Amino acid sequence: MNKKISNDWVKRSRKAVWHPYTQMKHHENFPMIALEKAKGCWLYDYDGHRYFDAISSWWVNLFGHSNTKINAALTKQLNTLEHAMLAGFTHRPVVELSERLARLTQNNLGHVFYGSDGASAVEIALKMSFHFWVNSGQKKKNEFVCLRNSYHGETLGALSVSDISLYKDVYGNLLNQVNVVDGPDSRHKNVEEKTVDYCLEKLEQILQLKNDRLAAVILEPLVQGAAGMVMYDAAYVNGARRLCDKYGVHLIADEIAVGFGRTGTMFACEQANVWPDFLVLSKGISGGYLPLSLVMTTEDIYQAFYSNDIAKGFLHSHTYTANPLACTAALTVLDIFESERILSANRILSLKIKKELQWVASDCRFADFRNLGMMFAFEVQGGNLGIHFPRKVFREAAKHELLLRPIGQTIYVVPPYTTSDEEIVHLSESLKKTLNKVLGSK
Ligand SMILES: Cc1ncc(COP(=O)(O)O)c(C=O)c1O
């Protein structure tokens, strides 16, 4: 095996690379893993170990690593047009992708603006909403509403509309004020404060009070991912849409984590029978290959920017806007959705995984086993297990050929859509062995 090579990469990485979402000192006790390659649902390190990618590499990988179809499309595109600026130019992949995405919203959201990562697309949506109101003569509408424990990314604007103190508090002085309202949580059906009706009432109160100063409400439809895979009823999204319409405030749906089939439908908003004013997409869009994000919006909003006055235009850009390779990966993802009837195949896959994980629901060490589409989560009981619990689980899971990254005491799996029957069994058994070891057997 290549232990020496692996150690060398790890050592050099600790010296030269500042890793994301990491207290680097923790790596003194929790060594990172140097990856050599990936194929299908598996990641491989230099020591000859493999890991089932149960979290789809931070929720992005839909159709497996090194996917033959995406590889072929990218190779072709690489030899055709790798990149050119999008200001003053256009190209086939961006036009086709925009048209196809618009069709998926039945042309309700027919204008697509491109970003790179999720947070940058959230910034675009926030700026566009505010700028729309400025262009419409309502300059005072410069505040936003977000849900308790929401997560929309780490850049300053996105962090301003997020509500997770671990990521946010230290930067408080740099951030804009935001109006935080309680959101529903299906884990607490009997707690009034967590019900859809109560939370819609709270939302209405703030909209009634401040609608002349509010630009938009932003939410993660159906699942608040980083909050700990908090799932809630589509009726809330439907109600939020109705209230936003009533009080003249935009609705921004951040489907960065839940879009592209994760919750069972192509877009989570479809389950609420509504379209937002701004639909924000990223992560799965490129099948986990390349950074790509975008914001889709309506004809009305687009028209408010369409003018002889340059300052009324949306003068936002980034250098790699709609990179042709990233757009090609996204087009191939859409092809695979169609040709392999992924949404209906996922309905069966989701049931199989849920069935295999039934032991979780009957184990008293766990609570609130929940599932929506290709997302599964549960809580570990037993009081506070300490800040190192997620890292301990990560390390133990790796020994059982599994990639897991709990959020606090929430264990979740969001596997690739190409997970096979054999891999489902592996996922379930490795998960059980991991938790038995970390928590002690029942
Ligand atoms: C709902 C949601 N919004 C925004 C983001 C930020 O995306 P990125 O990490 O690509 O900036 C994430 C990332 O997990 C997310 O889950």
PDBQT file of the ligand as one rigid body, heavy atoms in Angstrom, charges set to zero:
ROOT
HETATM    1  C1  LIG A 501     -29.335  25.851   1.325  1.00  0.00    +0.000 C 
HETATM    2  C2  LIG A 501     -27.936  26.295   1.027  1.00  0.00    +0.000 A 
HETATM    3  N1  LIG A 501     -27.732  27.533   0.561  1.00  0.00    +0.000 NA
HETATM    4  C3  LIG A 501     -26.498  27.974   0.266  1.00  0.00    +0.000 A 
HETATM    5  C4  LIG A 501     -25.394  27.169   0.422  1.00  0.00    +0.000 A 
HETATM    6  C5  LIG A 501     -24.024  27.693   0.081  1.00  0.00    +0.000 C 
HETATM    7  O1  LIG A 501     -23.524  27.041  -1.049  1.00  0.00    +0.000 OA
HETATM    8  P1  LIG A 501     -21.948  27.093  -1.340  1.00  0.00    +0.000 P 
HETATM    9  O2  LIG A 501     -21.305  26.297  -0.249  1.00  0.00    +0.000 OA
HETATM   10  O3  LIG A 501     -21.792  26.475  -2.679  1.00  0.00    +0.000 OA
HETATM   11  O4  LIG A 501     -21.566  28.531  -1.306  1.00  0.00    +0.000 OA
HETATM   12  C6  LIG A 501     -25.559  25.865   0.912  1.00  0.00    +0.000 A 
HETATM   13  C7  LIG A 501     -24.400  24.991   1.139  1.00  0.00    +0.000 C 
HETATM   14  O5  LIG A 501     -24.475  23.968   1.793  1.00  0.00    +0.000 OA
HETATM   15  C8  LIG A 501     -26.870  25.417   1.231  1.00  0.00    +0.000 A 
HETATM   16  O6  LIG A 501     -27.087  24.190   1.717  1.00  0.00    +0.000 OA
ENDROOT
TORSDOF 0
